[in-house]
Structure formats: structure tokens, C-alpha cells
Amino acid sequence: MSWVNKETYENVTWPRYGSVYAWPLNYVLNYQKKHQAVKKLNALNWGGKSLQEVNIHILDFRITMKNRTVICRETQKIFSENVKIFFQTSKYFFYLVKKSAKYFFFAKKSSFFAYFGQ
């Protein structure tokens, strides 16, 4: 919007963008950049909006992002609790598997020696 709003363009955008280039180039590049920016804003249906309309969109966007952040935090909290519970139960499960495998190995070994003798 800094390329479309006349006051902002003349007082801020034009001097800042053109200050790094020499005399004839700063006028040409400012014109080209303004043309590109206006063309893109018009393609996105933002070219005809006033600063008040843009501020309203920004405010709506900020409110939406704030709500999304709250939802994401709640989701993350629920997810982390579920992951914590999963790992606690899976840790217990693997503990049981490890213990049972140990007993299974001894049972298999003793049955092997019982069958073939020592």
C-alpha cells in the first residue's frame, strides 16, 4: 500500500527506495517498481482499497491469528498429554515384553536341554 497511497509514496517510499541509486536511475527504478507493485495489488484486488480498509483487514487478520494461536496451544497441550500417556504405557508395555522374553528364552532353553539332554 505504500506504493499506492500518494502521501506515503511521496514522503517515505520514493525517497527510501530511490536513495541508493544515482540521479537518473532513481527516477526510472521508482517508476518501474511502483508500476509492478500497483499491477500486483490490482491483481490481488487490493489496488482500490483505502488505508482504513487495509487497517480493518489487518485487524481481522491479527484477531484470526490470535484465535488460531490459542487453538494451536490447546491442541498442542492435548497432543503432548496424549503423547506422554502413550510413552508411559508403551514404556510399561516394552518392560513387560522384555520380562516375558527373558522368561521365554529360559523356558525355551530348558525345554531344549530337556529334549536333547545335556
C-alpha atoms as one frame of an Amber mdcrd trajectory, in Angstrom:
protein
   0.000   0.000   0.000   2.996   2.298   0.398   3.244   2.447  -3.398  -0.446
   3.332  -3.879  -1.100   5.875  -1.122   0.085   9.216  -2.531   1.216  10.786
   0.748   3.129   7.708   1.888   4.673   7.241  -1.547   5.939  10.822  -1.805
   7.182  11.177   1.776   8.502   7.691   2.598   8.602   5.134  -0.210  10.050
   7.211  -3.055  12.932   8.729  -1.037  13.837   5.410   0.619  13.682   3.256
  -2.499  15.463   5.770  -4.720  18.117   6.903  -2.256  20.534   4.080  -3.064
  20.640   4.853  -6.807  22.209   7.734  -8.744  20.136  10.587 -10.201  18.552
   9.289 -13.385  18.335   5.703 -12.201  16.414   6.503  -9.008  13.536   8.042
 -11.019  13.373   5.179 -13.520  13.556   2.385 -10.941  10.998   4.081  -8.672
   8.596   4.326 -11.596   9.148   0.684 -12.579   8.756  -0.581  -9.023   5.599
   1.461  -8.481   4.144   0.094 -11.723   4.949  -3.503 -10.652   3.507  -3.002
  -7.166   0.291  -1.390  -8.428  -0.127  -4.134 -11.025   0.275  -6.841  -8.376
  -2.078  -5.109  -5.922  -4.706  -4.753  -8.646  -4.358  -8.445  -9.494  -4.981
  -9.277  -5.827  -7.958  -6.848  -5.637  -6.113  -4.615  -3.182  -5.380  -1.722
  -5.546  -8.572   0.198  -4.903  -8.642  -0.155  -1.125  -8.170   2.791   1.196
  -5.857   2.751   4.196  -8.838   2.323   6.515  -9.954  -0.800   4.636  -6.427
  -2.188   4.772  -6.255  -1.484   8.516  -9.555  -3.329   9.005  -8.165  -6.343
   7.105  -5.001  -6.256   9.196  -7.002  -6.102  12.411  -9.165  -9.039  11.295
  -6.034 -10.964  10.378  -4.457 -10.296  13.773  -7.611 -11.434  15.589  -7.766
 -14.578  13.448  -4.118 -15.380  14.109  -4.574 -14.799  17.833  -7.523 -17.213
  17.894  -5.569 -19.728  15.834  -2.647 -19.455  18.250  -4.948 -20.168  21.197
  -6.429 -23.165  19.378  -2.956 -24.425  18.462  -1.790 -24.098  22.061  -4.794
 -26.074  23.290  -4.256 -28.704  20.610  -0.570 -28.893  21.433  -1.374 -29.299
  25.121  -3.833 -32.130  24.413  -1.395 -33.762  21.979   1.520 -33.560  24.412
  -0.609 -35.096  27.170  -1.633 -37.942  24.847   1.969 -38.492  23.777   3.061
 -38.534  27.401   0.397 -41.134  28.228   1.349 -43.162  25.151   5.013 -43.258
  26.063   4.231 -44.129  29.654   2.038 -47.029  28.574   4.411 -48.105  25.804
   7.332 -47.974  28.217   5.370 -50.280  30.512   4.450 -52.488  27.557   8.077
 -52.831  26.448   9.061 -53.549  30.037   6.557 -56.416  30.074   7.761 -57.671
  26.697  11.346 -57.590  27.878  10.487 -59.531  31.040   8.380 -62.084  29.194
  11.071 -62.522  26.534  13.569 -63.226  29.256  11.296 -65.931  30.708  10.503
 -67.233  27.245  14.216 -67.589  26.483  14.824 -69.551  29.692  11.774 -71.730
  29.083  12.920 -72.454  25.557  16.454 -73.222  26.722  15.293 -75.572  29.456
  12.929 -77.365  27.063  15.792 -77.737  24.582  18.025 -79.347  27.161  15.150
 -81.451  28.457  14.566 -82.801  24.956  18.157 -83.402  23.870  19.758 -83.840
  27.244  22.837 -82.110  28.458
